[in-house]
Amino acid sequence: MKISFVTTVFNEEKTINKLLDSIKKQTVYPDEVIIVDGGSTDNTLSVISNFQFPISNKNVKIINKEGNRSVGRNEAIRNSKGEVIAVSDAGCVLDRSWIKNIKKPFENKGVDIVGGFYKPITTSIFEKCLATYTCTMPDRVNPKTFLPSSRSVAFRKEVWQKVRGYPEELDTCEDLVFDKKLKNAGLKFAFAKSAIVYWPQRKNIFQAFGQFFNYATGDGRAFYIRPQTPVLFIRYLFGFILIAVYILTKSNVLLSIIYYLLSVYIAWSIYKNYKYVKHLAAFIYLPLLQLTSDIAVIFGTFLGLIQRLYSLNERSEK
């Protein structure tokens, strides 16, 4: 069973070596490596071209194809020869046994997709706190419902063909939409918790806001509503109603209720994730990140939905 490793890059001059080095250190090498560049303007292509891969140069393909990650992945997979496609992202670092562990479940011919796991790379308490919002913590993983990210996934090429690949109209949330297409096609998923990819976290609150906002915009454009999103909107709508009523009535009782609910909100944001951080700074960072993610999700989801509706309207008029 041959396995092709594919990834996309765009201006990854400073980070691509980490991924390439982790490919070189694999205990089991992929049969081929295919990298699609989306139009880099830095030295990304030069770094890749000069890298000494552990496999023959004829089994390393570097393709130029402008477009988003979905376009790039589809192009890479179209040019692949492997029966199984393994996917990760530039900037990530593969565990030494990633290829070995994500390939093993395919020994069962009934398995179509293998979801690997991912863990954060953190260099500060802020990043450790952020990881509780961007990563699925190990004790919260449900193998039966876990939808793999395309930073750590593998699938048979034939199932990619069956669902017509990644959705090229999407740059974020594209992997979840791809997963949903595979699920709806009745294909069998397996979870490989030991197939780990290490993923660096954003460095500050502004970068974190951009990350949350982009994810939420992608969700809106894909009409993908996460289970917690409606609850989030209801929570904030209720809060704004309470504040509006207080402004009109100046009720001290209502003000006390608002302060109480705010205190519960802050305490909840700390309680649910503190065990993963265990540092005094988390008492500041966790509530701040909760508020940041909430605001980003609200505005990002609205923007994504508007963009999607506008796009659908444009198509209908043509």
C-alpha positions in Angstrom: 0.0 0.0 0.0 1.6 3.2 -1.2 1.1 6.5 0.7 1.5 10.0 -0.7 2.1 12.9 1.6 0.7 16.2 0.4 0.8 19.8 1.7 0.3 23.3 0.5 2.6 26.3 1.1 2.3 30.1 0.7 5.2 32.3 1.9 6.4 29.7 4.4 10.1 30.5 4.1 10.5 30.8 7.9 8.5 27.8 8.9 8.6 25.2 6.2 11.9 23.6 7.3 10.2 22.4 10.5 7.7 20.4 8.5 10.4 19.1 6.1 12.7 18.1 8.9 9.9 16.2 10.6 9.2 14.3 7.3 12.9 13.4 7.1 12.8 12.0 10.7 9.9 9.7 10.1 10.3 6.1 11.2 8.3 5.1 8.0 8.7 7.4 5.0 5.9 8.2 2.6 6.3 6.8 -0.9 6.1 10.3 -2.4 5.9 13.9 -1.2 3.9 16.5 -3.2 4.0 20.2 -2.3 1.8 22.7 -4.0 2.9 26.4 -3.8 0.0 28.9 -4.0 2.2 31.7 -5.4 4.8 32.5 -2.7 6.8 35.7 -3.1 9.5 34.9 -0.6 12.1 32.1 -0.7 9.8 29.2 0.1 10.4 27.4 -3.1 14.1 27.8 -2.8 14.1 26.3 0.7 12.1 23.3 -0.5 14.2 22.8 -3.6 17.4 22.7 -1.6 16.1 20.3 1.0 17.5 16.8 1.0 14.5 14.5 1.2 14.9 10.9 2.5 13.3 9.6 -0.7 14.3 9.7 -4.3 14.0 13.2 -6.0 11.7 11.6 -8.6 9.2 10.9 -5.9 9.2 14.6 -4.7 6.9 16.9 -6.7 6.8 20.7 -6.3 3.8 22.2 -8.1 2.9 25.8 -8.7 -0.9 26.4 -8.5 -2.3 29.7 -7.4 -5.4 29.4 -5.2 -6.4 28.6 -1.6 -5.6 25.5 0.4 -8.5 23.5 -1.1 -7.3 24.3 -4.6 -3.7 23.3 -3.7 -4.7 20.1 -1.9 -6.9 19.0 -4.8 -4.1 19.7 -7.2 -1.6 17.7 -5.1 -3.9 14.7 -4.8 -4.7 14.7 -8.6 -1.0 14.4 -9.2 -0.4 11.7 -6.6 0.2 8.0 -7.2 -0.5 6.6 -3.7 -3.5 4.6 -2.7 -3.6 6.5 0.5 -3.2 10.3 0.9 -1.7 11.8 4.1 -2.3 15.5 4.6 -0.7 18.1 6.9 -0.1 21.8 6.9 3.0 23.9 6.6 4.2 25.3 10.0 3.3 22.0 11.7 5.7 19.4 12.9 5.0 15.6 12.5 5.6 13.2 15.3 8.4 10.7 14.3 5.8 7.9 14.0 3.1 10.0 12.3 3.2 8.3 8.9 3.5 4.8 10.5 0.6 5.4 12.9 -1.8 7.1 10.5 -1.1 4.4 7.8 -1.7 1.4 10.1 -5.5 1.5 10.3 -5.7 1.1 6.5 -4.6 -2.5 7.0 -8.3 -2.9 7.6 -9.7 -2.7 4.1 -13.0 -1.4 5.5 -11.4 1.9 6.8 -11.7 4.8 4.4 -10.5 7.8 6.5 -8.1 8.0 9.4 -8.2 11.0 11.7 -4.9 11.7 13.4 -4.6 13.9 16.5 -2.8 17.2 17.0 -1.2 18.9 20.0 -0.2 22.5 20.6 3.3 23.8 20.6 3.4 26.5 23.3 6.2 28.8 24.4 4.2 31.0 26.9 1.3 30.8 29.4 -0.8 32.9 26.9 -0.2 30.3 24.2 -1.0 27.5 26.6 -4.3 29.2 27.5 -5.0 29.8 23.8 -4.5 26.1 23.0 -7.5 25.3 25.2 -9.6 27.1 22.7 -8.0 26.1 19.4 -7.2 22.4 20.2 -9.3 19.5 21.3 -8.0 18.4 24.7 -7.2 14.7 24.9 -9.7 14.0 27.7 -12.5 15.6 25.6 -12.0 13.5 22.4 -14.8 11.2 21.4 -13.4 8.9 18.7 -16.9 8.2 17.4 -17.7 11.8 16.6 -14.2 13.4 16.2 -13.9 15.1 12.8 -10.2 15.3 11.8 -8.4 18.5 10.9 -6.5 18.4 7.6 -3.3 19.1 9.6 -3.5 15.4 10.6 -5.6 13.2 8.4 -5.3 10.4 5.8 -7.8 8.9 3.4 -8.0 6.6 0.4 -7.7 8.5 -2.8 -10.8 6.8 -4.2 -13.0 8.4 -1.4 -11.5 11.8 -2.3 -12.6 11.2 -5.9 -16.0 10.0 -4.7 -16.9 13.2 -2.9 -15.1 15.4 -5.6 -12.4 16.6 -3.3 -12.0 19.6 -1.0 -14.5 22.5 -1.6 -12.5 25.0 -3.6 -14.7 27.9 -2.7 -13.6 27.7 0.9 -10.2 28.5 2.5 -11.3 28.0 6.1 -13.6 25.3 7.4 -12.8 23.5 4.2 -11.6 20.4 6.1 -14.8 20.1 8.2 -16.9 20.4 5.1 -14.8 17.8 3.4 -15.3 15.5 6.5 -19.0 16.1 6.4 -19.1 15.1 2.7 -17.3 11.9 3.6 -19.6 11.2 6.5 -22.7 11.8 4.4 -21.3 9.4 1.8 -21.4 6.6 4.4 -17.6 6.2 4.5 -15.9 4.6 7.5 -13.7 6.8 9.8 -11.0 5.5 12.2 -9.3 7.5 14.9 -5.5 7.2 15.4 -4.8 9.1 18.6 -1.1 8.2 18.4 -0.7 9.9 14.9 0.2 13.3 16.3 1.0 16.5 14.6 2.4 19.4 16.7 0.9 22.8 15.9 2.3 26.2 17.0 -0.1 28.7 18.6 -0.6 32.4 17.9 1.6 34.8 19.9 -0.8 37.5 21.2 -4.5 38.4 21.6 -4.7 40.2 18.3 -3.5 37.2 16.3 -5.9 35.0 18.3 -8.8 37.3 17.4 -7.8 37.0 13.7 -7.7 33.3 14.0 -11.1 33.0 15.7 -12.6 35.5 13.3 -11.3 33.7 10.2 -12.5 30.3 11.5 -16.0 31.8 12.2 -16.1 33.5 8.8 -15.3 30.1 7.2 -18.0 28.4 9.2 -20.6 31.0 8.0 -19.5 30.8 4.4 -19.9 27.0 4.6 -23.2 27.2 6.4 -21.6 25.1 9.1 -23.0 25.8 12.5 -21.1 24.4 15.5 -23.3 23.0 18.3 -22.1 25.8 20.7 -22.7 28.7 18.3 -26.5 29.1 18.8 -26.0 29.0 22.6 -23.4 31.7 22.2 -25.7 34.0 20.3 -28.6 33.4 22.7 -26.3 34.1 25.7 -25.2 37.5 24.3 -28.7 38.4 23.1 -30.0 37.8 26.6 -27.2 39.9 28.0 -27.9 42.8 25.7 -31.6 42.6 26.6 -30.8 42.8 30.3 -28.4 45.8 29.8 -31.0 47.6 27.7 -33.7 47.1 30.3 -31.4 48.3 33.0 -30.6 51.5 31.0 -34.3 52.1 30.8 -35.2 51.3 34.4 -32.1 52.0 36.4 -33.1 49.0 38.6 -30.5 48.2 41.2 -31.9 44.6 41.4 -31.3 44.2 37.7 -27.8 45.6 38.0 -27.0 43.1 40.7 -28.3 40.3 38.4 -26.0 41.6 35.6 -23.0 41.7 37.9 -23.8 38.2 39.2 -24.1 36.7 35.6 -20.9 38.4 34.6 -19.1 36.9 37.6 -20.5 33.5 36.7 -19.3 33.9 33.1 -15.8 34.8 34.2 -15.7 31.9 36.7 -17.0 29.5 34.1 -14.3 30.5 31.5 -11.6 29.8 34.1 -13.1 26.7 35.6 -13.5 24.8 32.3 -9.9 25.2 31.2 -7.8 26.0 34.2 -6.8 22.4 34.7 -4.9 22.4 31.4 -2.9 25.5 32.3 -2.5 25.6 36.1 -0.9 29.1 36.3 -2.1 32.3 38.0 -1.9 34.2 34.7 -4.7 32.0 33.4 -7.1 33.9 35.7 -6.6 36.8 33.3 -5.9 35.1 30.0 -8.8 32.6 30.0 -11.6 35.1 30.5 -9.9 37.5 28.0 -9.7 34.7 25.4 -13.3 33.7 26.1 -14.5 37.2 25.4 -12.2 37.6 22.4 -13.4 34.3 20.9 -17.1 35.1 21.5 -16.9 38.5 19.8 -14.9 37.1 16.9 -17.3 34.2 16.4 -20.4 36.5 16.5 -19.0 39.0 13.9 -17.2 36.4 11.8 -20.2 34.1 11.5 -22.4 37.0 10.5 -19.9 38.1 7.9 -19.5 34.6 6.5 -23.2 34.1 6.2 -23.6 37.4 4.4 -20.8 36.5 2.0 -22.3 33.1 1.3 -25.8 34.5 0.7 -24.4 37.2 -1.5 -22.5 34.5 -3.5 -25.6 32.4 -3.8 -27.6 35.5 -5.0 -25.0 36.3 -7.6 -25.1 32.7 -9.0 -28.9 32.8 -9.2 -28.8 36.0 -11.2 -26.4 34.6 -13.8 
